[in-house]
Amino acid sequence: MAEKMEALVKQGNEVVMKTYSRFPIALDHGEGMYVWDIEGKKYIDFVAGIAVNSLGYAHPTLGKVIAEQAMKLIHCSNLYYTQPQIALAQWLVEHSDFDKVFFCNSGAESIESALKIARKYAKMKAKAGNEVITMLHSFHGRTYGAVTATGQEKYHKGLEPLLPDVCHVPFNDFEALQNAVTEKTCAILLEPIQGEGGILPAEKEYLQKIRKLCDEKDILLMFDEVQCGVGRTGELFAYQSYGVVPDVATFAKGLAGGVPIGAMMAKNFVAEAFQPGDHASTFGGNSLAAAAGVAVMKELFENGLLENVKKNGVYLTEQLKKLQQKHTCITDVRGIGFMQGIELNIPTGDVINACIEKGLLLVGAGYDVIRFVPALIAEQKHIDEMIAILDDALAICEKL
Ligand SMILES: *Cc1c(COP(=O)(O)O)cnc(C)c1O
């Protein structure tokens, strides 16, 4: 490791809590699909801050909008109305099946908002109970409600007692879900495409059956689109790619191109369950983040970014499938748009490290999956460049 970076890594380990197992590189600046470390080494980035940097690095319009808004009004509290927040809400409502939005600052907070509105809704409707069903292998974040909803034991260890009345069932298994539903169930929460759990898309028929079940039993259907939403599937929301409309949806990651933001959207009949004082966030939807969000929306809808994801998402699938024919260590290729993964029967960590060595950033998912969640601006030439490096890295790691 180069000296400057080694010193920074050492210092970082001394003063920052050890919650992350980080790669020993320190990043400095980026441009488009590329990012440079503090020693000047260049990487092509298919992580994008884990599906966050939707417009890539140093996007001229996004940078300009943020700078201008910063000199105008960064924050003023939700005691007042602001143009950027209402403009972003308008974009989201107009391009979805939802009527209203609540803004917060992260994915986990958007999940907390969904869990709270589900229970408020149950109370408002005088339902028999307020139990929530979520999926095994899901990931919903790290606050207490969100981590309880997360269907992975490793994230629960040492934190008990968790939130009561939340249970987990196997994903893509309608019968298991049906058996878990009782008169006390008030909501079902799931990721249409499980991200952190290993890029596992829901089956369309499964979602259709759940929709029907929820309609019959007056259960809220809530989609966690924190990772798969905001253009990643080639539509604004992943549910639009499936044609199955939930009652509530959450999103965050890519919404403001890297400025922290989160949101929970709902149809009016659910939104009514929140009255003044029921929920709040100091920073939620502040002017700076909301202005950045509007800039992202304009790129998606007015500058062809959704089309880009649709077109190049197909190209990415084709190239990954070609790679699979060449390397038997790839046991599956799955996902949609710019949210795809390859499953490997060799250690993913070795492959990711070999890629970093060669100037490509990738991130794992689950135990045996490498995921591809690049900026939505990725073009064919970037995909080709990534595939060439991955090809070399797989060839090396297969022999280990
Ligand atoms: C990342 C993620 C979260 C948590 O988001 P944070 O901003 O880290 O709190 C929740 N749900 C899904 C599907 C995610 O991918």
The ligand as a Tripos MOL2 file, in Angstrom:
@<TRIPOS>MOLECULE
LIG
   15    15     1     0     0
SMALL
NO_CHARGES

@<TRIPOS>ATOM
      1 C1        -29.4660    0.3870    1.8900 C.3       1 LIG1
      2 C2        -30.8160   -0.1400    2.1510 C.ar      1 LIG1
      3 C3        -31.5460    0.2560    3.2860 C.ar      1 LIG1
      4 C4        -30.9670    1.1210    4.3750 C.3       1 LIG1
      5 O1        -30.6110    2.3830    3.9250 O.3       1 LIG1
      6 P1        -29.7090    3.3330    4.8520 P.3       1 LIG1
      7 O2        -29.6920    4.6260    4.0970 O.co2     1 LIG1
      8 O3        -28.3680    2.6930    4.9610 O.co2     1 LIG1
      9 O4        -30.3710    3.4560    6.1650 O.co2     1 LIG1
     10 C5        -32.8440   -0.1970    3.4090 C.ar      1 LIG1
     11 N1        -33.4030   -1.0030    2.4830 N.ar      1 LIG1
     12 C6        -32.7270   -1.4090    1.3960 C.ar      1 LIG1
     13 C7        -33.4000   -2.2760    0.3880 C.3       1 LIG1
     14 C8        -31.4010   -0.9970    1.1910 C.ar      1 LIG1
     15 O5        -30.7300   -1.4350    0.1340 O.3       1 LIG1
@<TRIPOS>BOND
     1     1     2 1
     2     2     3 ar
     3     2    14 ar
     4     3     4 1
     5     3    10 ar
     6     4     5 1
     7     5     6 1
     8     6     7 2
     9     6     8 1
    10     6     9 1
    11    10    11 ar
    12    11    12 ar
    13    12    13 1
    14    12    14 ar
    15    14    15 1
@<TRIPOS>SUBSTRUCTURE
     1 LIG1         1 GROUP 0 **** ****
